[in-house]
Structures are given as structure tokens and as C-alpha cells.
């Protein structure tokens, strides 16, 4: 393990989570051209097609959120 990772592991979990969030935000701001694997594009196309064929088959955000919050 490199020294930077060893130093990060001395931080608390909330501090490390904040660093991860900050890293993601910096990537988003950079407008970096992050490649999307073909399998992900294929999966999104498949899901879109299924939705277009059966628009009532999905759940609303509220339904999903309730399901998550009710999970023990």
C-alpha cells in the first residue's frame, strides 16, 4: 500500500467519505471525458426499450425511496 493510502486510513470514516465526495465533485467539474463501457450503454438501451414498451412497469422515485427506507 502506498503512503498516501496509509495516511488516508488514519482518518475517520466520515472524513474519508468526504474526501471521496470531493474527488467525485472534482471529476464532475473537470468535464473529463470518462469512457462509458459498451455493456453499460447496451444495458441503458435495453432498459429504455423495456420502459417504452411497458411504461407502467417502473416505480416512481417515491416508491423506491419508501422501499429503501422500509428495508430492515
Helices and strands as residue ranges (DSSP letters): H 3-8, H 13-29, H 38-53, G 55-57, H 61-70
